[in-house]
Amino acid sequence: MEDAPDKLTADVRTTEELNALLADIEEASRWVYKGGGKPLGEKLSGKVSEGFRQKLAKLEGSGALPSSAKEMSDFLKNLEKTLEKTPVLKLKLAFLPKAELLDKLSDWVRKQAGKRVFFDIEVKEDIIGGCIFEYEGEYRDYTLGAKLESVLEQEIRRVT
């Protein structure tokens, strides 16, 4: 069961994806004790996103998830708590990043910060290039616009 949470959450990178997953977990929690002795993955058909349901069913089939309803309920509660405690990195970009870029950013942040984060992405078309990070109270502006502004200020000071 060690890697079951990772397998259920591996493709979740943004707060939008996180909120959808949390809704699926909440719905799954409601069905743990309903529907008789069927596996939870079967009970959830049409109730949660199909991707989540399939991952859950696959993990159940491989024995990677708890078999008792009580243990499954505890597992889902703990997963939800863990996800809600995961830090959020606010990321402002000029464009909406594709999954491939989010994967690379996620890996990079995990290496730099030593932990997983979820991205709260804001698209700001006035950003010429680069990005703005906000993480744990720190703000960093790595945009081309900020660099140009700095150079312009230096040139104005030099000329005046």
Backbone as CSV, one residue per row, in Angstrom:
resi,resn,N_x,N_y,N_z,CA_x,CA_y,CA_z,C_x,C_y,C_z
1,MET,0.811,-1.197,0.000,0.000,0.000,0.000,0.854,1.261,0.000
2,GLU,2.161,1.084,0.106,3.060,2.229,0.159,2.951,3.109,-1.074
3,ASP,2.903,2.514,-2.260,2.889,3.322,-3.470,1.485,3.556,-4.027
4,ALA,0.457,3.047,-3.378,-0.917,3.254,-3.850,-1.269,4.739,-3.911
5,PRO,-0.954,5.543,-2.874,-1.262,6.977,-2.982,-0.553,7.639,-4.163
6,ASP,0.716,7.262,-4.381,1.461,7.834,-5.504,0.824,7.466,-6.839
7,LYS,0.375,6.238,-6.961,-0.243,5.809,-8.216,-1.580,6.508,-8.454
8,LEU,-2.308,6.788,-7.393,-3.592,7.480,-7.537,-3.422,8.967,-7.837
9,THR,-2.279,9.537,-7.447,-2.095,10.987,-7.567,-0.987,11.402,-8.526
10,ALA,-0.360,10.463,-9.200,0.821,10.755,-10.014,0.596,11.826,-11.074
11,ASP,-0.569,11.845,-11.687,-0.803,12.795,-12.776,-1.473,14.088,-12.318
12,VAL,-1.526,14.318,-11.021,-2.129,15.537,-10.477,-1.018,16.554,-10.228
13,ARG,-1.076,17.668,-10.962,-0.034,18.686,-10.848,-0.585,20.061,-10.485
14,THR,-1.833,20.329,-10.833,-2.393,21.659,-10.608,-3.471,21.625,-9.526
15,THR,-3.784,22.793,-8.990,-4.844,22.868,-7.986,-6.191,22.500,-8.603
16,GLU,-6.354,22.773,-9.874,-7.587,22.381,-10.565,-7.723,20.857,-10.597
17,GLU,-6.642,20.180,-10.955,-6.644,18.710,-10.956,-6.795,18.174,-9.535
18,LEU,-6.161,18.849,-8.575,-6.261,18.444,-7.175,-7.706,18.516,-6.692
19,ASN,-8.382,19.605,-7.004,-9.775,19.752,-6.572,-10.667,18.668,-7.165
20,ALA,-10.421,18.311,-8.421,-11.194,17.232,-9.048,-10.914,15.902,-8.345
21,LEU,-9.641,15.646,-8.024,-9.284,14.409,-7.329,-9.900,14.371,-5.929
22,LEU,-9.843,15.484,-5.218,-10.435,15.529,-3.875,-11.939,15.265,-3.926
23,ALA,-12.598,15.763,-4.958,-14.033,15.490,-5.126,-14.260,14.000,-5.372
24,ASP,-13.389,13.373,-6.179,-13.491,11.926,-6.429,-13.265,11.134,-5.140
25,ILE,-12.275,11.542,-4.353,-11.983,10.848,-3.092,-13.162,10.983,-2.134
26,GLU,-13.725,12.175,-2.069,-14.881,12.399,-1.194,-16.058,11.518,-1.617
27,GLU,-16.297,11.440,-2.919,-17.394,10.594,-3.416,-17.092,9.121,-3.147
28,ALA,-15.842,8.712,-3.350,-15.458,7.323,-3.083,-15.676,6.984,-1.609
29,SER,-15.357,7.934,-0.736,-15.553,7.714,0.704,-17.014,7.450,1.038
30,ARG,-17.907,8.095,0.314,-19.344,7.883,0.548,-19.788,6.476,0.150
31,TRP,-19.072,5.871,-0.786,-19.467,4.574,-1.330,-18.757,3.390,-0.690
32,VAL,-17.826,3.628,0.210,-17.080,2.535,0.837,-18.022,1.530,1.495
33,TYR,-19.022,2.023,2.207,-19.927,1.133,2.947,-21.228,0.838,2.189
34,LYS,-21.387,1.388,0.994,-22.603,1.151,0.205,-22.348,0.080,-0.843
35,GLY,-23.409,-0.447,-1.411,-23.288,-1.331,-2.566,-22.863,-2.750,-2.270
36,GLY,-23.010,-3.187,-1.049,-22.689,-4.576,-0.726,-21.205,-4.861,-0.755
37,GLY,-20.871,-6.095,-1.110,-19.488,-6.550,-1.071,-18.713,-6.322,-2.353
38,LYS,-19.259,-5.573,-3.284,-18.540,-5.309,-4.533,-17.269,-4.508,-4.248
39,PRO,-16.267,-4.676,-5.093,-15.075,-3.827,-4.967,-15.466,-2.356,-5.178
40,LEU,-14.780,-1.467,-4.501,-15.099,-0.045,-4.577,-15.032,0.468,-6.014
41,GLY,-14.066,-0.010,-6.775,-13.945,0.414,-8.170,-15.204,0.147,-8.977
42,GLU,-15.870,-0.964,-8.691,-17.132,-1.284,-9.373,-18.257,-0.382,-8.884
43,LYS,-18.310,-0.149,-7.591,-19.367,0.686,-7.011,-19.323,2.115,-7.551
44,LEU,-18.141,2.567,-7.920,-17.958,3.961,-8.316,-18.226,4.232,-9.790
45,SER,-18.573,3.211,-10.542,-18.831,3.402,-11.972,-19.915,4.463,-12.171
46,GLY,-19.567,5.519,-12.899,-20.491,6.613,-13.156,-20.596,7.624,-12.029
47,LYS,-19.872,7.394,-10.944,-19.954,8.290,-9.779,-18.748,9.234,-9.673
48,VAL,-17.622,8.798,-10.198,-16.379,9.577,-10.146,-15.777,9.604,-11.548
49,SER,-14.692,10.353,-11.720,-14.037,10.374,-13.034,-13.578,8.958,-13.389
50,GLU,-13.655,8.642,-14.646,-13.315,7.287,-15.088,-11.837,6.973,-14.843
51,GLY,-10.970,7.958,-14.990,-9.547,7.740,-14.741,-9.273,7.335,-13.305
52,PHE,-9.881,8.038,-12.361,-9.726,7.709,-10.942,-10.289,6.321,-10.660
53,ARG,-11.473,6.041,-11.188,-12.117,4.748,-10.954,-11.258,3.608,-11.478
54,GLN,-10.693,3.780,-12.671,-9.853,2.725,-13.255,-8.585,2.498,-12.432
55,LYS,-7.948,3.581,-11.989,-6.747,3.432,-11.152,-7.082,2.694,-9.860
56,LEU,-8.196,3.092,-9.253,-8.631,2.464,-8.008,-8.906,0.980,-8.222
57,ALA,-9.622,0.659,-9.291,-9.954,-0.741,-9.591,-8.686,-1.557,-9.841
58,LYS,-7.735,-0.971,-10.553,-6.478,-1.676,-10.841,-5.704,-1.943,-9.546
59,LEU,-5.646,-0.943,-8.677,-4.950,-1.118,-7.401,-5.660,-2.133,-6.513
60,GLU,-6.986,-2.127,-6.547,-7.746,-3.127,-5.783,-7.445,-4.522,-6.315
61,GLY,-7.449,-4.657,-7.626,-7.199,-5.951,-8.251,-5.825,-6.510,-7.943
62,SER,-4.853,-5.623,-7.767,-3.485,-6.075,-7.473,-3.242,-6.250,-5.975
63,GLY,-4.254,-5.962,-5.161,-4.100,-6.103,-3.714,-3.348,-4.958,-3.064
64,ALA,-3.182,-3.855,-3.789,-2.423,-2.719,-3.264,-3.251,-1.814,-2.355
65,LEU,-4.561,-2.047,-2.293,-5.438,-1.249,-1.433,-6.033,-2.121,-0.340
66,PRO,-6.447,-1.517,0.756,-7.046,-2.292,1.852,-8.296,-3.031,1.385
67,SER,-8.513,-4.203,1.951,-9.677,-4.999,1.550,-10.894,-4.741,2.429
68,SER,-10.689,-4.318,3.667,-11.844,-4.063,4.538,-12.365,-2.644,4.318
69,ALA,-13.662,-2.469,4.520,-14.286,-1.158,4.333,-13.694,-0.128,5.291
70,LYS,-13.461,-0.514,6.533,-12.896,0.403,7.531,-11.508,0.872,7.113
71,GLU,-10.662,-0.072,6.703,-9.304,0.283,6.278,-9.332,1.148,5.022
72,MET,-10.246,0.849,4.094,-10.367,1.649,2.874,-10.818,3.067,3.224
73,SER,-11.763,3.180,4.136,-12.234,4.493,4.573,-11.087,5.292,5.190
74,ASP,-10.299,4.653,6.043,-9.143,5.311,6.664,-8.109,5.709,5.615
75,PHE,-7.870,4.816,4.652,-6.918,5.099,3.580,-7.338,6.353,2.816
76,LEU,-8.607,6.433,2.438,-9.102,7.583,1.674,-9.039,8.869,2.497
77,LYS,-9.369,8.792,3.788,-9.286,9.972,4.662,-7.846,10.457,4.776
78,ASN,-6.917,9.524,4.969,-5.499,9.893,5.079,-4.970,10.476,3.776
79,LEU,-5.390,9.905,2.656,-4.973,10.421,1.355,-5.476,11.850,1.180
80,GLU,-6.723,12.073,1.525,-7.306,13.414,1.411,-6.551,14.412,2.292
81,LYS,-6.253,14.039,3.528,-5.521,14.921,4.443,-4.128,15.238,3.909
82,THR,-3.453,14.216,3.399,-2.109,14.408,2.851,-2.138,15.373,1.675
83,LEU,-3.095,15.187,0.777,-3.200,16.060,-0.391,-3.507,17.498,0.012
84,GLU,-4.371,17.665,0.997,-4.735,19.014,1.437,-3.575,19.735,2.115
85,LYS,-2.617,18.988,2.657,-1.448,19.582,3.318,-0.312,19.870,2.334
86,THR,-0.405,19.347,1.132,0.660,19.533,0.150,0.743,21.008,-0.239
87,PRO,1.948,21.584,-0.221,2.086,23.008,-0.531,1.663,23.353,-1.962
88,VAL,1.265,24.610,-2.114,0.856,25.121,-3.421,1.854,26.185,-3.858
89,LEU,2.305,26.080,-5.088,3.190,27.070,-5.683,2.368,27.841,-6.709
90,LYS,2.228,29.148,-6.486,1.501,29.976,-7.452,2.446,30.290,-8.593
91,LEU,1.974,30.083,-9.793,2.794,30.243,-10.982,2.036,31.103,-11.981
92,LYS,2.630,32.242,-12.327,2.012,33.130,-13.313,2.829,33.050,-14.592
93,LEU,2.148,32.736,-15.678,2.788,32.570,-16.983,2.000,33.331,-18.045
94,ALA,2.622,33.528,-19.196,1.945,34.186,-20.314,1.045,33.220,-21.080
95,PHE,1.128,31.945,-20.753,0.385,30.921,-21.488,-0.009,29.801,-20.538
96,LEU,-0.963,28.997,-20.957,-1.353,27.824,-20.175,-0.409,26.680,-20.547
97,PRO,0.385,26.196,-19.599,1.376,25.165,-19.927,0.739,23.813,-20.230
98,LYS,1.387,23.092,-21.133,0.944,21.736,-21.468,1.434,20.772,-20.391
99,ALA,0.880,19.579,-20.404,1.200,18.556,-19.401,2.699,18.267,-19.350
100,GLU,3.351,18.231,-20.500,4.786,17.923,-20.547,5.597,18.961,-19.764
101,LEU,5.274,20.237,-19.935,5.978,21.289,-19.205,5.672,21.200,-17.710
102,LEU,4.426,20.925,-17.374,4.063,20.776,-15.959,4.812,19.613,-15.316
103,ASP,4.981,18.523,-16.059,5.752,17.384,-15.545,7.191,17.795,-15.256
104,LYS,7.801,18.522,-16.196,9.187,18.961,-16.011,9.305,19.934,-14.840
105,LEU,8.373,20.883,-14.759,8.382,21.832,-13.645,8.182,21.121,-12.313
106,SER,7.275,20.179,-12.298,6.991,19.424,-11.081,8.226,18.659,-10.620
107,ASP,8.903,18.001,-11.554,10.134,17.275,-11.221,11.212,18.230,-10.711
108,TRP,11.360,19.380,-11.373,12.373,20.355,-10.988,12.098,20.882,-9.583
109,VAL,10.845,21.253,-9.305,10.499,21.783,-7.985,10.699,20.722,-6.914
110,ARG,10.349,19.483,-7.234,10.530,18.395,-6.264,12.010,18.232,-5.921
111,LYS,12.881,18.363,-6.920,14.323,18.262,-6.670,14.823,19.463,-5.874
112,GLN,14.347,20.659,-6.211,14.810,21.880,-5.545,14.271,22.002,-4.120
113,ALA,12.978,21.752,-3.944,12.335,21.938,-2.636,12.360,20.673,-1.789
114,GLY,12.617,19.539,-2.430,12.640,18.278,-1.700,11.264,17.748,-1.353
115,LYS,10.230,18.319,-1.970,8.872,17.843,-1.719,7.981,18.162,-2.911
116,ARG,6.862,17.505,-2.908,5.885,17.704,-3.970,5.107,19.001,-3.735
117,VAL,4.748,19.662,-4.822,3.873,20.835,-4.751,2.811,20.713,-5.834
118,PHE,1.731,21.444,-5.632,0.725,21.587,-6.678,0.820,23.011,-7.200
119,PHE,0.607,23.177,-8.500,0.694,24.489,-9.128,-0.677,25.143,-9.206
120,ASP,-0.739,26.383,-8.738,-1.917,27.219,-8.934,-1.541,28.157,-10.072
121,ILE,-2.011,27.855,-11.264,-1.555,28.549,-12.466,-2.487,29.699,-12.816
122,GLU,-1.871,30.845,-13.059,-2.608,32.012,-13.529,-1.978,32.453,-14.843
123,VAL,-2.799,32.609,-15.857,-2.309,33.075,-17.150,-2.420,34.595,-17.168
124,LYS,-1.282,35.240,-17.378,-1.227,36.704,-17.481,-0.556,37.030,-18.805
125,GLU,-1.353,37.439,-19.754,-0.826,37.679,-21.095,0.131,38.861,-21.161
126,ASP,0.142,39.727,-20.123,1.061,40.864,-20.136,2.492,40.462,-19.770
127,ILE,2.678,39.221,-19.353,4.031,38.719,-19.107,4.645,38.422,-20.474
128,ILE,5.743,39.077,-20.772,6.369,38.903,-22.083,6.978,37.514,-22.206
129,GLY,7.685,37.111,-21.218,8.318,35.799,-21.195,8.759,35.515,-19.777
130,GLY,9.018,34.264,-19.459,9.414,33.894,-18.111,8.208,33.599,-17.249
131,CYS,8.377,33.754,-15.929,7.275,33.452,-15.015,7.467,34.170,-13.687
132,ILE,6.402,34.143,-12.901,6.418,34.682,-11.546,6.045,33.537,-10.613
133,PHE,6.889,33.305,-9.600,6.645,32.265,-8.599,6.222,32.904,-7.281
134,GLU,5.289,32.282,-6.600,4.976,32.608,-5.206,4.916,31.278,-4.472
135,TYR,5.786,31.150,-3.453,5.862,29.877,-2.738,6.281,30.123,-1.303
136,GLU,5.462,29.653,-0.367,5.740,29.766,1.065,6.165,31.181,1.456
137,GLY,5.422,32.169,0.985,5.678,33.556,1.334,6.756,34.247,0.521
138,GLU,7.418,33.531,-0.342,8.465,34.110,-1.190,7.884,34.450,-2.560
139,TYR,8.313,35.573,-3.109,7.850,36.039,-4.408,9.071,36.240,-5.292
140,ARG,9.068,35.651,-6.461,10.174,35.805,-7.406,9.614,36.115,-8.787
141,ASP,10.131,37.187,-9.376,9.696,37.604,-10.706,10.830,37.318,-11.685
142,TYR,10.656,36.281,-12.465,11.649,35.895,-13.466,11.123,36.175,-14.865
143,THR,10.422,37.301,-15.014,9.855,37.626,-16.315,10.807,38.512,-17.099
144,LEU,10.678,38.460,-18.391,11.470,39.313,-19.264,11.095,40.771,-19.029
145,GLY,9.822,41.021,-18.772,9.365,42.383,-18.499,10.062,42.984,-17.294
146,ALA,10.235,42.204,-16.232,10.916,42.689,-15.025,12.379,42.992,-15.320
147,LYS,13.016,42.152,-16.115,14.419,42.381,-16.467,14.557,43.639,-17.325
148,LEU,13.653,43.810,-18.293,13.689,45.003,-19.139,13.462,46.267,-18.312
149,GLU,12.551,46.198,-17.369,12.270,47.339,-16.498,13.500,47.701,-15.682
150,SER,14.199,46.702,-15.178,15.408,46.930,-14.397,16.493,47.583,-15.252
151,VAL,16.681,47.088,-16.451,17.686,47.650,-17.361,17.318,49.086,-17.714
152,LEU,16.050,49.329,-17.983,15.589,50.669,-18.321,15.826,51.636,-17.160
153,GLU,15.534,51.216,-15.944,15.777,52.060,-14.768,17.259,52.387,-14.632
154,GLN,18.124,51.403,-14.856,19.572,51.628,-14.767,20.028,52.622,-15.829
155,GLU,19.506,52.493,-17.019,19.887,53.398,-18.107,19.406,54.818,-17.828
156,ILE,18.207,54.947,-17.276,17.684,56.277,-16.950,18.550,56.922,-15.875
157,ARG,18.939,56.147,-14.857,19.813,56.668,-13.802,21.171,57.072,-14.369
158,ARG,21.665,56.288,-15.301,22.977,56.558,-15.892,22.939,57.851,-16.700
159,VAL,21.855,58.061,-17.419,21.732,59.224,-18.294,21.454,60.496,-17.489
160,THR,20.719,60.373,-16.394,20.355,61.583,-15.629,21.357,61.942,-14.571
